Amino acid sequence: MPTPHPIELLRFNTCGSVDDGKSTLIGRLLYDSKSLMEDQVEALEKAADLSGGGTVNLANLTDGLRAEREQGITIDVAYRYFATPRRKFIVADTPGHVQYTRNMVTGASTANLSIVLVDARQGVIEQTRRHAYIAALLGIPHLVIAINKMDLVEWKAERFLEIRDEIENFLPKLGGFRDVKFIPISALIGDNVVDASTHTPWYEGPTLLSHLETVHIASDWNGTAFRFPVQWVNRPNNPTNAKLHDFRGLSGQIAGGIVRKGQEVLVLPVGIKSRIRDIHTHDSALQEAFCPQSVTLCLEDDVDVSRGDMIVGLEDLPGLESSVNARVCWMNLKPLQTGKKYLLKHSTQTVQAVVTQIENRINFQTLEPELNPASLAVNDIGTIRLKTSKPLVYDAYAVNRLTGSFILIEPGTHATVGAGMLLPPVERARHDYGDFSI
Amino acid sequence: MGRQGSARLTLNTGQPRQPFPLHGRPSILFKSNSTTMTSYHLDHLEYLETEAIHIMREVAGEFERPALLFSGGKDSICLLRLAEKAFRPSEIPMPFLNIETGHEFPELIEFRDRRAAQLGAKLIVRTVEDAIARGLAHPAPGETSRNKLQIPALLGAIEEFRFDCAIGGARRDEEKARAKERFFSFRDSFGQWDPKAQRPEIWNLYNARVNPGEHMRVFPLSNWTEMDVWEYIRKEKLDVPSIYFSHSRQCFLRGGQWLPVPPPHVDGSRPDPYAGARPKPGEQVRQLVVRVRTIADMISTGMIESPADSVEDIIAEVAAARVTERGTRADDKASEAAMEDRKKAGYF
């Protein structure tokens, strides 16, 4: 039996302004890569006969909500799954209107690659800069600029190069991408999406799908400094089984690095040292485990540890501070202002936080920060300073996504209002103050 | 009823897994060769597994009264294994909940009860029948399907037990409206889903906050495809109900689908529970070799003609399939927005 699909998984998102053709592009990828089923094609054709004047509307594949089909727009992030013989894909289709920052951050926060669509007729607009900026901010290593609707500019190489030059001019301001690829396409007709175009003899690069299948993706996980946010204390309290009665495990997902049996570790924020006695999974006991495995750890000593604590290795200690700096994407209609209190969820801990300062706000026309704004409005991105009710055990987002990110929750409504990326800590945890036994 | 397809799959039944083998198999780090370590890398099933375990533990850490929706179907079977992996050697810290339409496949009920007992879990069953009797659910005149009536029955159970979270096995690849679903999907005090006002979900930071009366639906298998589910069943050697495997069965043709003929009604003292699910005069009845690809109840599950009688065969069949899994679900055929409408009202 042939292997039904490849092992490697690429997560990407598509973004762009309204009507840039994101949903059409995903529809095209699915359609041309033969990832659609007969009943889906049938439903498309049925809809085409009823309302589309006989033309199949590929966007209907991802626009799953009635209001989306009514208005011909995408309202919320939609996820799609497909596989080719070379790779498996998870696609987040992130809409580009109204709550564009919220949607982009939601769809892109777990992506390895972002595709930013540009309408060849319109060229670079503010939305293009914003999407590229957010992709860089989130630390997405691979960027594809798909210059779409090339059929509407008569497949002119000059137009393609003009847009490419304009983007290449501002890319250095963003930094961080491992590679950036420019591809001229027509999602509607299908040129250079799955099949190479006959209209672009001047373009020698890969088609979009072939790039997605072959781009080298490295692990996004931090492999160096051991981090283990405790999610759940595993205490069977089984009175009939002595071994289980005394079992006290700490369950969680490794958020960075590698842990080995016998390794010396530090429990934070209390600062108590212990050793790893055992590493359990339901399948077996392990000698070592790595990020992002989910395991249950048992410590040598009976230390008071609960959800929200973090167990770390003794090298590369994390920040331990209750006053932190972060870049934040604001996603709520009520603006972020200094003095406001929020709940802050970081790894497995939720604490209270107050905004003490708004240092800057990014201007997406110039991509430059504006200093000391009064507030951050919906879709704004800026740098803020927060004071938390308990210290955070954290890393810079640039070093570790899992221990360097947080969300802000509005008390009462419990709306998720902000996404934060922590800047490098000033004060780090120290293991010498833990040199006392309990 | 033909052969018991699950015979090939009973590796797990009869001998419940040791909850916590302290001297287990070698670490997955050494799977290719015990002397050279493979790279620190998870394959895609291992990745989906650790993502789902993380979500299960977030539920246990964040909610006071969670429940796990267990129907006995293939997706919720995976959920149970993930719950074992997340919580053993402790007990799974939440009861199982199932809403019966009254039109269930008997094989599924038997499987559900057996599996819950094996895991030592508390199983809560509530029925559409009871919801109708209590005035929670109101069937439309002439409505035979109990599918929509599961909504008030489910919401009734959530209220009765004051559940603040229900874990379900829904996947985004099943259906277009589900493709928009979050891992942690907020429901208001009426149990409603508002797709236009979903909480943004960023990294693996799930906002689990609810006010009293509101609740959360959590879907750890969001990123799994139908193929992933079957590959996981194969990898974990999970037992599944026999109706997933090819067997001979009497079926009748309705709305272009072969629906199963329910078991005969023997107890004359009470009304026929399968009354609406029986072939009407004029509907074609035939003995076919079939299996189910997805399970709802008897009235909304189209049987597919298939010789697949092992997990390997099913995986090959899914790989070659030209119709989606939900293409065999009568409940989804009502309209393009059938699922969206039910989800907004509080469906699974």
Interface residues (C-beta under 8 A of the other chain):
Chain A: M1 P2 P4 H5 I7 E8 L9 M37 E38 D39 Q40 A43 A47 L61 T62 D63 G64 L65 R66 A67 R69 I75 D76 V77 A78 Y79 R80 Y81 A83 K88 I90 R102 N103 V105 T106 S109 T110 S219 G223 Q231 W232 N234 R235 P236 N237 N238 L244 F247 G249 S251 G252 Q253 I258 D278 H280 T281 H282 D283 S284 A285 L286 Q287 E288 A289 F290 C291 P292 Q293 S294 R307 M331 L343 K345 H346 T348 R401 L402 S405 F406 I407 I409 H414 A415 T416 A419
Chain B: P19 F20 P21 L22 H23 G24 R25 P26 S27 I28 L29 Y40 H41 L42 D43 H44 Y47 E49 T50 E51 I53 H54 R57 E58 A60 G61 E84 K85 A86 F87 R88 P89 S90 E91 R172 D173 E175 K176 A177 R178 A179 K180 P195 K196 Q198 R199 P200 E201 I202 W203 N204 L205 N207 R209 V210 N211 S222 N223 T225 M227 E231 E312 I315 A316 V318 A319 A321 R322 V323 T324 G327 E336 A337 E340
